[in-house]
Amino acid sequence: MKTIDLRSDTITKPTPGMRKAIAEAQVGDDVFGEDPTINELQKRVAGLLGKDAALFVASGTMANQISIKCHTQPGDEVICEADSHIFNYEGGSPAFLSGVQLCPLQGTNGVISPEQIKTALRPKDSHYPQSGLIALENTHNRAGGTIFPLDAIKAIRETADFYDLPMHLDGARLWNAHVETGIPLEEYGKYFDSVSVCFSKGLGAPVGSMITGSIEFINKAHRYRKMLGGGMRQAGILAAAGLYALDYHLERLADDHKRARIIAEFLNGIKGVYVNLNETRTNIVIADFKDYGQDASVIAEKLKEQGLLCIPFSATKIRFVTHLEIDDQDIEFALKLFKIVLDKKDL
Ligand SMILES: *Cc1c(COP(=O)(O)O)cnc(C)c1O
């Protein structure tokens, strides 16, 4: 049976071209700073984000957590969004690794406001945890791949400057925001002290993320990476996949966005199903079946029986993600399966 896997953009396997690049990579000992391919990727990504330095790490979680560690002291509080990856999907590691607590603010489509942040800031008094960092996410995964508007970022930066707080961006899918808006990565990078990006999501590499920031920040991050056991040796074979992905898989994200849009419009056309079409601009579709009359998990199970894989995100919501291995025919096929499964009720 044909299977269409829309669970995540992390499921992609390296393409033949990428595997060739991996096989041909120049390597050295990266803990000694001697892997030429790692060095090339770090330099390239630092340049793209307008930063002085970058550090290759094993995962997006490691990138975010090392960044939090660098920016904070134990007892600090990190302001983030309530549906953010850092708050929900990183295993509670801010407490485990940095001894910090999180202050989650409920955003709108993943976006929090300077006013919300001002209200959340702690007085400089020894009763309170100390506000140590503001972390944003762009695109925002749980909100549905939503894009954090640049003006909103600028306004938060002004607040952060006023209170002398650093800002971190979880940019696991910043590539998608960049391709969709045409806003240069460097422009996004400008407002943050550190930015993490992933190669293993839409870009289709098997492993790897990058932390970018100042030279001083990255030197600190380098030490924490080692302490966490994340110092890798001939990691150039992984960086080669990242370089290949930037060359061949970045601009094509626009295709993923178009395909997600088709799914979004189709599902939104079904009675009782809602997709926020205004905010569905990248490769993630969150469909809310709240008035459809069936649990998300039941619908997901029926889709699975037909060969379409997706992830229930709550009792009523299901997430669909387009990626490198989904083409136009797969989308047509997906719509056909939606018709079979959802058909009987309303179509
Ligand atoms: C996937 C993801 C990460 C990192 O995940 P890893 O699995 O640790 O690489 C971080 N932030 C967001 C928003 C993500 O979607």
The ligand as a Tripos MOL2 file, in Angstrom:
@<TRIPOS>MOLECULE
LIG
   15    15     1     0     0
SMALL
NO_CHARGES

@<TRIPOS>ATOM
      1 C1         12.1960   20.1940   15.8780 C.3       1 LIG1
      2 C2         12.2890   21.4440   16.6270 C.ar      1 LIG1
      3 C3         13.3910   21.7060   17.4510 C.ar      1 LIG1
      4 C4         14.5380   20.7550   17.6700 C.3       1 LIG1
      5 O1         14.2640   19.4500   17.7120 O.3       1 LIG1
      6 P1         15.3560   18.2790   17.7210 P.3       1 LIG1
      7 O2         14.5190   17.0970   17.5070 O.co2     1 LIG1
      8 O3         16.0160   18.3300   19.0430 O.co2     1 LIG1
      9 O4         16.3350   18.5510   16.6300 O.co2     1 LIG1
     10 C5         13.4290   22.9190   18.0830 C.ar      1 LIG1
     11 N1         12.4660   23.8180   17.9120 N.ar      1 LIG1
     12 C6         11.4130   23.6160   17.1260 C.ar      1 LIG1
     13 C7         10.4030   24.6910   16.9540 C.3       1 LIG1
     14 C8         11.2720   22.4070   16.4570 C.ar      1 LIG1
     15 O5         10.1960   22.2010   15.6920 O.3       1 LIG1
@<TRIPOS>BOND
     1     1     2 1
     2     2     3 ar
     3     2    14 ar
     4     3     4 1
     5     3    10 ar
     6     4     5 1
     7     5     6 1
     8     6     7 2
     9     6     8 1
    10     6     9 1
    11    10    11 ar
    12    11    12 ar
    13    12    13 1
    14    12    14 ar
    15    14    15 1
@<TRIPOS>SUBSTRUCTURE
     1 LIG1         1 GROUP 0 **** ****
